[in-house]
């Protein structure tokens, strides 16, 4: 018998300014805020997955490199072009890390603290 993984159901990001992070993820990315406490917040990332923001992180004015941000995760969207255009119109910055692999297309956005987050469309 082997282990049967079902997918990633939770991801967490450490932020220096939790309040500003909550505003960005709730208002700009349009993720639904589920719970807010003094040092963390939970968001609905779709399909039962949870995105958690924590305090005690370190902000960067530039996109964080892999020696600072050692994990990258993706939010799945139905229409990548629409999502990228909408977020760019809201002032969200994107890296040059975009492309395709098999049945996926992706772009990588940068949150206000330099955390890189991929958004992916699966066809």
C-alpha distance (Angstrom), angle and dihedral (degrees) to the residues before:
residue distance angle dihedral
X1 . . .
X2 3.80 . .
X3 3.79 133.5 .
X4 3.81 112.5 -91.7
X5 3.80 110.6 -152.8
X6 3.81 116.9 -160.0
X7 3.81 99.2 -164.2
X8 3.76 139.4 -83.5
X9 3.80 112.1 -51.4
X10 3.79 101.8 175.3
X11 3.79 138.8 34.2
X12 3.78 129.3 175.5
X13 3.80 133.2 -158.0
X14 3.80 126.7 -164.7
X15 3.80 114.1 -139.7
X16 3.77 132.7 -172.1
X17 3.83 92.7 -148.0
X18 3.79 106.7 37.0
X19 3.83 94.2 179.0
X20 3.81 93.5 55.4
X21 3.79 89.7 43.9
X22 3.78 91.5 53.9
X23 3.81 90.4 51.5
X24 3.81 91.5 50.1
X25 3.80 96.7 47.5
X26 3.81 93.6 41.6
X27 3.80 102.3 38.5
X28 3.79 105.2 25.2
X29 3.81 102.0 32.9
X30 3.83 91.7 31.4
X31 3.81 95.6 -133.5
X32 3.80 113.5 158.9
X33 3.81 113.6 -111.8
X34 3.80 108.4 -133.2
X35 3.80 102.4 174.6
X36 3.79 137.2 2.7
X37 3.79 125.4 -163.1
X38 3.80 132.7 165.7
X39 3.81 95.9 -89.0
X40 3.83 104.7 20.4
X41 3.80 145.7 28.2
X42 3.82 132.5 -156.5
X43 3.80 123.4 -143.1
X44 3.79 131.8 -172.3
X45 3.81 105.2 -116.4
X46 3.81 92.9 -175.8
X47 3.81 134.4 -90.2
X48 3.79 93.3 39.5
X49 3.80 94.6 -54.7
X50 3.77 119.4 135.4
X51 3.81 130.1 -144.1
X52 3.78 113.6 -162.0
X53 3.79 125.4 -164.7
X54 3.80 118.2 -156.7
X55 3.78 132.9 -168.4
X56 3.85 122.2 -126.7
X57 3.82 95.5 64.4
X58 3.78 128.5 130.9
X59 3.79 120.7 -117.5
X60 3.80 124.2 -141.8
X61 3.80 127.5 -161.4
X62 3.82 89.8 -143.8
X63 3.81 130.7 47.7
X64 3.79 107.3 -73.7
X65 3.78 116.2 -109.1
X66 3.79 123.1 -135.1
X67 3.80 92.3 -96.3
X68 3.83 88.5 62.4
X69 3.83 101.4 31.0
X70 3.78 106.3 35.8
X71 3.81 97.6 179.8
X72 3.77 133.1 53.3
X73 3.79 123.1 -168.1
X74 3.77 134.0 -179.6
X75 3.77 136.5 -133.0
X76 3.80 112.6 -145.2
X77 3.81 118.2 -130.0
X78 3.81 133.6 -178.6
X79 3.83 96.3 -133.7
X80 3.79 117.3 28.4
X81 3.82 95.6 -175.4
X82 3.80 92.9 52.3
X83 3.82 92.4 45.1
X84 3.81 94.6 49.3
X85 3.80 92.8 46.4
X86 3.83 92.4 47.1
X87 3.80 93.0 48.8
X88 3.82 93.3 45.1
X89 3.81 88.3 53.1
X90 3.82 86.7 54.7
X91 3.80 90.6 54.0
X92 3.81 98.3 -101.6
X93 3.81 113.1 153.6
X94 3.80 122.8 -136.4
X95 3.80 130.9 -158.4
X96 3.79 124.6 -134.3
X97 3.83 88.4 -105.9
X98 3.80 98.9 111.5
X99 3.75 132.4 123.2
X100 3.76 149.8 106.6
X101 3.78 136.4 -78.4
X102 3.78 122.6 -179.2
X103 3.83 104.5 -52.4
X104 3.84 96.6 -9.0
X105 3.79 135.6 89.2
X106 3.79 122.4 -172.1
X107 3.77 147.1 178.9
X108 3.79 127.5 -167.8
X109 3.79 121.8 -132.3
X110 3.79 128.1 -165.6
X111 3.80 120.7 -135.8
X112 3.84 120.5 -142.4
X113 3.83 90.9 -89.3
X114 3.80 96.1 50.9
X115 3.82 98.0 -99.2
X116 3.80 111.3 147.7
X117 3.81 117.3 -137.5
X118 3.78 124.9 -180.0
X119 3.77 122.0 -141.0
X120 3.80 114.8 -156.9
X121 3.75 137.9 -166.4
X122 3.80 119.5 -159.5
X123 3.78 118.8 -157.5
